[in-house]
Amino acid sequence: MGHSHQPSSGGSPESVRAGHELTDVKVAPLLQFGVMLAVIVVLTMWGMLKAHDAMEAYFARSSAPAHPMQSSGGAPVGPRLQVNEARDYKIFRDAQQAQTVGDSAYAWIDQPADVVQVPIDRAMELVLQQGLPHRPTSK
């Protein structure tokens, strides 16, 4: 299948007879377009900057004053990342074990009021044996 080239009907008659454009592109209109585009971009960016400044000033004026108990300094420093989570978990687990297993699981919380810390398993056994504590009613 051959492709036949049909000359366009636009352009100068010399260009139509030759089958291609004989003149160069006009540079002046392209430069004018480029300059106008650059001016529009710069004006738009300047306008957005001024609008941003105006909104910042508006919100600074209309914001509520800081609470007297609010600490100064603004936002927090950043995330505190966990560097070695396996080690941290082991330390946490060991601390929990120390509080719930062995002799260190028993401790006085308030000795005059007879409040004692006991392991959960032992506390459940005591509740089953003695029942829940209750106050006598004075009726």
Number of C-alpha atoms within 10 A of each C-alpha: 3 4 5 6 7 8 12 11 10 8 12 12 10 11 16 16 12 11 13 12 13 12 9 6 9 8 9 9 10 11 11 11 12 12 12 12 12 12 12 12 12 12 12 12 12 12 12 12 12 12 12 12 11 12 12 12 11 11 10 11 10 9 8 8 8 9 7 7 6 8 8 8 7 7 6 6 7 6 6 6 7 9 8 8 10 10 11 12 11 11 12 12 12 12 11 12 13 13 17 18 14 11 11 13 16 14 14 12 12 10 9 7 8 8 11 13 15 20 17 12 10 11 12 13 11 12 11 10 9 9 10 8 7 6 5 6 5 4 3
